Amino acid sequence: MIKNTSKKTITAFSEKITIDLPLKLKTPKEYLSDTDYLLIKDIFDVINKYKVPSWPDNVPITEIQADIIYLQALQATLSFSFSHLISYSESLEEQVKIARSKVRINSKSVKHEFEENGEIVSVTLDDVKDLSYTKTEDIWAKLQDAKIAADFIKFIYYAVRDHVAMLDKAITRMVRFD
């Protein structure tokens, strides 16, 4: 038996559904301190020595070896400092999926509640899916901030690794020609 002739739309669902953040989220500024940026600056200070074409003539082999060891130490510090950030960023997509699933499940409960009250429900599956996206937009944006910070750190990590490998190969070649 229908009590109310007005239809319940997605707006009524949206008003009844709230979401909680899956974890305490931080922005990249909260993840990356001034000390972290100084570490990255130190890495690029070493790498920048090798950007000039004359570096093979101006940088002795002992300095290259020292740079390799220093860069590897900085890389280890980088990986230690940011391992939690990288791990966290890898789970971002699952966290957003879970939050969206909660919205969809809550939507089913709301629909059931409205129908039990005899109200007409005019909501499609696409409406509920869209609602799950709009309700999780803030979470998604914050998670993207953390992902950007983690991707930045990954980029630095792999740049250091590749530069160390290049310097190691350069030393081998330079020793052969001396």
Rosetta silent file (secondary structure, phi, psi, omega in degrees, C-alpha in Angstrom):
SEQUENCE: MIKNTSKKTITAFSEKITIDLPLKLKTPKEYLSDTDYLLIKDIFDVINKYKVPSWPDNVPITEIQADIIYLQALQATLSFSFSHLISYSESLEEQVKIARSKVRINSKSVKHEFEENGEIVSVTLDDVKDLSYTKTEDIWAKLQDAKIAADFIKFIYYAVRDHVAMLDKAITRMVRFD
SCORE:     score description
SCORE:     0.000 S_00000001
   1 L     0.000  129.533 -176.821    0.000    0.000    0.000 S_00000001
   2 L   -91.009  122.110  179.989    1.424    3.347   -1.060 S_00000001
   3 L   -84.880  -42.005 -170.263    1.257    6.063    1.619 S_00000001
   4 E  -119.394  133.787 -179.007    2.841    8.956   -0.195 S_00000001
   5 E   -87.062   -9.703  177.980    2.341    9.877   -3.822 S_00000001
   6 E   -79.985  144.919 -179.110    5.600   11.833   -4.110 S_00000001
   7 E   -87.816  143.180  173.718    8.526    9.965   -5.565 S_00000001
   8 E   -91.044  123.758 -178.575   11.787    9.582   -3.720 S_00000001
   9 L  -109.728 -174.725 -177.816   14.640   10.526   -5.996 S_00000001
  10 H   -61.839  -27.462  177.655   18.393   10.431   -5.725 S_00000001
  11 H   -61.739  -42.045  178.047   18.285   13.740   -3.820 S_00000001
  12 H   -64.477  -36.759  177.361   16.432   12.041   -0.966 S_00000001
  13 H   -65.209  -46.711 -176.860   19.055    9.302   -0.977 S_00000001
  14 H   -59.195  -38.722 -179.649   21.889   11.817   -0.945 S_00000001
  15 H   -66.875  -27.796 -176.307   20.447   13.579    2.098 S_00000001
  16 H   -92.549  -11.725 -174.169   20.320   10.316    4.060 S_00000001
  17 L  -109.987  126.938  172.968   23.781    8.988    3.162 S_00000001
  18 L  -125.145  159.343  179.562   27.001   10.181    4.716 S_00000001
  19 L  -129.085  155.736  175.071   30.453    8.692    4.463 S_00000001
  20 L  -111.676  148.380  176.722   33.467    8.541    6.706 S_00000001
  21 L   -67.236  137.673 -177.986   37.033    8.791    5.531 S_00000001
  22 L   -67.747  -31.694  178.994   38.604    5.326    5.456 S_00000001
  23 L  -144.855  165.682  172.821   41.851    6.571    7.008 S_00000001
  24 L   -70.067  116.664 -176.038   43.276    9.814    8.292 S_00000001
  25 L   -97.716  143.857  178.549   44.311   11.441    5.059 S_00000001
  26 L  -120.949  157.232  174.183   47.158   13.877    4.658 S_00000001
  27 L   -90.318  165.000  178.916   48.078   16.267    1.897 S_00000001
  28 H   -55.298  -35.109  178.696   51.502   16.094    0.192 S_00000001
  29 H   -62.629  -32.353  178.036   52.625   19.051    2.300 S_00000001
  30 H   -75.383  -28.982  178.458   51.905   16.998    5.406 S_00000001
  31 H   -79.812  -37.381 -173.333   53.869   14.050    4.034 S_00000001
  32 L  -106.492  112.993  179.872   56.835   16.017    2.750 S_00000001
  33 L   -90.229  174.840  175.805   58.646   18.169    5.283 S_00000001
  34 H   -60.316  -37.392  177.655   61.312   20.774    4.657 S_00000001
  35 H   -61.474  -39.493  178.804   63.896   18.149    5.627 S_00000001
  36 H   -64.178  -42.484  178.863   62.519   15.847    2.933 S_00000001
  37 H   -66.734  -33.070  175.851   62.811   18.571    0.323 S_00000001
  38 H   -66.212  -38.298  175.819   66.398   19.227    1.447 S_00000001
  39 H   -59.747  -46.703  179.731   67.157   15.534    0.932 S_00000001
  40 H   -64.972  -38.595  177.123   65.756   15.752   -2.596 S_00000001
  41 H   -62.157  -43.737  177.906   67.721   18.961   -3.197 S_00000001
  42 H   -58.914  -40.603  178.092   70.937   17.194   -2.112 S_00000001
  43 H   -59.708  -49.274 -176.820   70.190   14.407   -4.589 S_00000001
  44 H   -73.836  -24.415  173.126   69.737   16.823   -7.451 S_00000001
  45 H   -61.796  -41.907  178.243   72.778   18.862   -6.462 S_00000001
  46 H   -68.572  -46.860 -178.150   74.897   15.757   -7.070 S_00000001
  47 H   -61.714  -37.520 -178.018   73.056   14.809  -10.249 S_00000001
  48 H   -63.153  -23.685  176.400   73.374   18.336  -11.645 S_00000001
  49 L   -58.861  -28.309 -173.169   77.186   18.017  -11.683 S_00000001
  50 L   -98.834    9.494  178.793   76.751   15.554  -14.518 S_00000001
  51 L   -83.534  -18.211 -179.248   74.437   17.665  -16.666 S_00000001
  52 L   -86.973  141.396 -176.970   77.281   19.573  -18.323 S_00000001
  53 L   -61.159  -24.258 -176.343   78.913   17.936  -21.336 S_00000001
  54 L   -88.840    8.810 -176.321   82.418   18.418  -19.904 S_00000001
  55 H   -57.386  -36.386 -179.311   81.798   16.421  -16.724 S_00000001
  56 H   -61.947  -29.748  179.588   84.063   13.469  -17.777 S_00000001
  57 H   -83.659  -23.782 -172.347   87.016   15.867  -17.982 S_00000001
  58 H  -103.788  -14.039 -177.070   86.179   17.786  -14.803 S_00000001
  59 L  -114.710  113.613 -179.762   85.082   15.101  -12.329 S_00000001
  60 L   -68.219  157.101 -177.597   87.771   12.668  -11.148 S_00000001
  61 H   -58.314  -39.108  179.683   86.957    8.969  -10.758 S_00000001
  62 H   -62.982  -35.890  177.485   87.329    9.156   -6.977 S_00000001
  63 H   -70.377  -37.466  176.929   84.702   11.901   -6.853 S_00000001
  64 H   -62.815  -43.872  178.370   82.378    9.844   -9.067 S_00000001
  65 H   -62.113  -41.759  177.809   82.808    6.885   -6.701 S_00000001
  66 H   -63.734  -39.988  178.411   82.074    9.132   -3.736 S_00000001
  67 H   -63.606  -39.749  178.537   78.988   10.484   -5.528 S_00000001
  68 H   -60.489  -48.343 -179.133   77.741    6.948   -6.165 S_00000001
  69 H   -64.112  -43.086  179.666   78.048    6.050   -2.494 S_00000001
  70 H   -62.954  -45.513  179.407   76.485    9.357   -1.422 S_00000001
  71 H   -63.323  -38.929  178.447   73.577    8.978   -3.855 S_00000001
  72 H   -66.211  -36.674  176.717   72.975    5.422   -2.675 S_00000001
  73 H   -65.959  -43.013  177.687   72.934    6.635    0.938 S_00000001
  74 H   -63.997  -38.439  178.801   70.479    9.379    0.013 S_00000001
  75 H   -64.640  -41.231  177.547   68.386    6.836   -1.873 S_00000001
  76 H   -63.611  -41.924  177.177   68.286    4.551    1.171 S_00000001
  77 H   -62.544  -42.206  178.368   67.240    7.490    3.341 S_00000001
  78 H   -60.370  -47.119 -177.826   64.602    8.376    0.775 S_00000001
  79 H   -68.041  -35.928  176.926   63.192    4.862    0.708 S_00000001
  80 H   -66.522  -46.262 -176.590   63.174    4.631    4.506 S_00000001
  81 H   -64.959  -31.327 -171.094   61.527    8.013    4.922 S_00000001
  82 H  -116.725   11.930 -179.021   58.811    7.390    2.370 S_00000001
  83 H   -61.189  -38.802  178.460   58.077    3.662    2.484 S_00000001
  84 H   -65.409  -37.289 -179.949   54.822    4.312    4.341 S_00000001
  85 H   -66.771  -43.298 -179.257   53.786    6.913    1.786 S_00000001
  86 H   -66.577  -43.355  177.877   54.466    4.626   -1.160 S_00000001
  87 H   -61.775  -42.481 -179.687   52.626    1.709    0.473 S_00000001
  88 H   -62.779  -41.911 -177.410   49.705    3.949    1.296 S_00000001
  89 H   -66.551  -28.369 -179.670   49.449    5.276   -2.234 S_00000001
  90 H   -71.741  -19.401  179.209   49.295    1.764   -3.644 S_00000001
  91 L   -98.154    4.866 -175.047   46.118    1.074   -1.677 S_00000001
  92 H   -59.299  -46.715 -176.373   44.340    4.266   -2.717 S_00000001
  93 H   -61.430  -38.429  179.196   42.172    2.761   -5.417 S_00000001
  94 H   -66.857  -38.049  179.714   40.903    0.059   -3.070 S_00000001
  95 H   -64.301  -40.979  178.293   40.025    2.625   -0.410 S_00000001
  96 H   -66.251  -41.572  179.145   37.983    4.644   -2.869 S_00000001
  97 H   -60.918  -41.284  179.930   36.251    1.461   -4.078 S_00000001
  98 H   -64.204  -45.587  179.470   35.383    0.523   -0.486 S_00000001
  99 H   -61.299  -41.633  178.945   33.944    3.966    0.254 S_00000001
 100 H   -66.514  -37.881  177.423   31.890    3.837   -2.945 S_00000001
 101 H   -63.492  -38.630  177.775   30.646    0.364   -2.096 S_00000001
 102 H   -61.873  -39.936  177.636   29.513    1.620    1.297 S_00000001
 103 H   -62.939  -43.113 -179.429   27.475    4.342   -0.420 S_00000001
 104 H   -64.852  -42.152  178.767   25.877    1.756   -2.703 S_00000001
 105 H   -64.945  -44.078  177.887   25.062   -0.560    0.208 S_00000001
 106 H   -62.053  -34.225  178.168   23.625    2.339    2.209 S_00000001
 107 H   -63.882  -38.583  177.183   21.558    3.292   -0.845 S_00000001
 108 H   -62.602  -41.244  178.531   19.981   -0.164   -0.846 S_00000001
 109 H   -64.506  -43.058  179.307   19.069    0.280    2.822 S_00000001
 110 H   -63.094  -43.448  179.526   17.583    3.710    2.160 S_00000001
 111 H   -60.341  -45.141  179.689   15.585    2.345   -0.769 S_00000001
 112 H   -61.764  -41.794  178.805   14.274   -0.486    1.391 S_00000001
 113 H   -61.297  -46.559  179.038   13.374    2.004    4.142 S_00000001
 114 H   -62.029  -44.900 -178.264   11.445    4.231    1.724 S_00000001
 115 H   -65.692  -37.039  177.519    9.608    1.269    0.208 S_00000001
 116 H   -65.086  -28.782  177.050    8.706   -0.068    3.653 S_00000001
 117 L   -83.110    3.204  177.638    7.178    3.339    4.393 S_00000001
 118 L    79.918   18.134 -178.882    5.073    2.917    1.258 S_00000001
 119 E   -93.462  148.911  178.246    6.895    5.567   -0.722 S_00000001
 120 E   -81.752  132.386 -179.302    7.602    5.358   -4.431 S_00000001
 121 E  -112.219  123.349  179.574   11.306    5.190   -5.230 S_00000001
 122 L  -118.534   71.906 -178.112   12.489    6.518   -8.562 S_00000001
 123 L  -134.522  130.609  179.799   16.216    5.793   -8.470 S_00000001
 124 L   -96.719  168.902  175.304   18.190    3.830  -11.046 S_00000001
 125 H   -61.126  -37.455  177.144   21.392    1.858  -10.611 S_00000001
 126 H   -63.958  -37.237  176.521   23.188    4.593  -12.546 S_00000001
 127 H   -60.712  -45.515 -179.043   21.843    7.153  -10.065 S_00000001
 128 H   -65.560  -40.241  177.808   23.244    5.149   -7.164 S_00000001
 129 H   -62.759  -46.201  178.155   26.575    4.722   -8.941 S_00000001
 130 H   -61.088  -40.085  178.204   26.752    8.467   -9.614 S_00000001
 131 H   -61.662  -40.070  179.728   25.857    9.145   -5.990 S_00000001
 132 H   -64.296  -32.859  177.426   28.713    6.912   -4.854 S_00000001
 133 H   -73.433  -42.589 -178.081   31.101    8.976   -6.974 S_00000001
 134 H   -71.266  -35.160  179.108   29.828   12.347   -5.778 S_00000001
 135 H   -70.052  -23.982 -178.112   29.775   11.275   -2.128 S_00000001
 136 L  -104.886    9.453 -177.355   33.399   10.100   -2.367 S_00000001
 137 H   -60.812  -42.952  179.457   34.727   13.032   -4.392 S_00000001
 138 H   -64.774  -41.276  177.331   36.402   14.689   -1.394 S_00000001
 139 H   -61.802  -46.868 -178.930   38.023   11.410   -0.370 S_00000001
 140 H   -58.166  -43.415 -178.975   39.198   10.840   -3.930 S_00000001
 141 H   -64.041  -43.179  178.784   40.729   14.331   -4.095 S_00000001
 142 H   -66.951  -39.687  178.508   42.600   13.880   -0.813 S_00000001
 143 H   -65.236  -35.535  177.587   43.759   10.434   -1.838 S_00000001
 144 H   -64.888  -35.967  176.076   45.024   11.862   -5.115 S_00000001
 145 H   -59.041  -47.003  179.129   47.121   14.367   -3.156 S_00000001
 146 H   -64.375  -38.642  179.389   48.797   11.513   -1.291 S_00000001
 147 H   -65.087  -39.204  178.035   49.245    9.594   -4.549 S_00000001
 148 H   -62.327  -43.504  178.459   50.894   12.615   -6.172 S_00000001
 149 H   -62.269  -43.754  179.934   53.348   12.859   -3.270 S_00000001
 150 H   -66.336  -41.223  178.455   54.113    9.134   -3.492 S_00000001
 151 H   -63.759  -36.650  176.795   54.542    9.261   -7.263 S_00000001
 152 H   -61.242  -45.746 -179.823   56.946   12.186   -6.831 S_00000001
 153 H   -66.234  -40.773  176.706   59.028   10.158   -4.387 S_00000001
 154 H   -59.803  -42.792  178.528   58.983    7.117   -6.685 S_00000001
 155 H   -58.787  -46.815 -179.772   60.214    9.307   -9.528 S_00000001
 156 H   -62.991  -45.160 -178.881   63.102   10.595   -7.396 S_00000001
 157 H   -57.000  -49.893 -177.896   63.954    7.076   -6.194 S_00000001
 158 H   -71.388  -31.154  175.527   64.150    5.661   -9.728 S_00000001
 159 H   -63.950  -43.139  177.978   66.014    8.711  -11.043 S_00000001
 160 H   -63.905  -46.142  179.777   68.683    8.186   -8.377 S_00000001
 161 H   -57.408  -46.625 -179.648   68.855    4.464   -9.122 S_00000001
 162 H   -66.376  -37.974 -179.882   69.297    5.093  -12.844 S_00000001
 163 H   -68.036  -40.133  176.653   71.875    7.817  -12.270 S_00000001
 164 H   -61.417  -43.801  178.511   73.905    5.569   -9.962 S_00000001
 165 H   -62.539  -41.025  178.955   73.858    2.822  -12.602 S_00000001
 166 H   -63.964  -44.496  179.292   74.957    5.314  -15.264 S_00000001
 167 H   -64.194  -39.489  178.403   77.831    6.583  -13.111 S_00000001
 168 H   -62.011  -43.668  177.326   78.906    3.036  -12.314 S_00000001
 169 H   -66.539  -37.588  179.235   79.041    2.183  -16.027 S_00000001
 170 H   -63.892  -40.317  177.954   80.868    5.442  -16.750 S_00000001
 171 H   -61.531  -44.573  179.575   83.561    4.590  -14.201 S_00000001
 172 H   -58.008  -45.608  179.432   84.063    1.196  -15.810 S_00000001
 173 H   -66.194  -42.552 -177.726   84.489    2.785  -19.241 S_00000001
 174 H   -64.602  -38.940  179.709   86.745    5.540  -17.954 S_00000001
 175 H   -65.672  -37.577  178.796   89.060    3.061  -16.199 S_00000001
 176 H   -63.061  -34.996 -175.970   89.391    1.035  -19.432 S_00000001
 177 H   -87.862  -11.676  179.239   90.554    4.086  -21.363 S_00000001
 178 L   -84.382    0.000    0.000   93.066    5.326  -18.754 S_00000001
